[in-house]
Amino acid sequence: MTRMKVRALITLLPSEKGGLPHALPHRTQSLTVSAHYREGDVIHRWPFAAAITTDDWKPLSPGDEDHIVTILVIDDKAAEYLRPGECFDLWCGHNVGSGIVSRRVF
C-alpha cells in the first residue's frame, strides 16, 4: 500500500447546513476524503480513510473556512486522486465539507 501525505485547504459546512454537529480534535481519523477528478466526460471518485491534522493545532469546527491541514492516506490510488489542484469532499456519514489539495508532502 502506498502512503501519501498532502497539504490541503478545507472548508467545513456549518452545523445548521448539514455540517458536523461538534468540533473534532486537531488530529482526527473521523473524516473520509472523497476524492474525484474529471477525465473527459467521466468523473472518477474514490473514498480514502484519512488521518487529518490541523497545522495550527486548533480543532476542526463546523463552519471553518480555509483551514490548512495535512492529510495522510494509505492507498495505492492516492497518487491518481490527490494531486495538487484536485478537489475533494469531506464525509462523516454525509458530506460535511470540501477541500483542495495544495501540494504533496515528501
Secondary structure, 3 states (H helix, E strand, C coil): CCEEEEEEEEEECCHHHCCCCCCECCEECCCEEEEEEEECCEEEEEEEEEEEEECCCCCECCCCCCEEEEEEEECCCHHHHCCCCCEEEEECCCEEEEEEEEEEEC
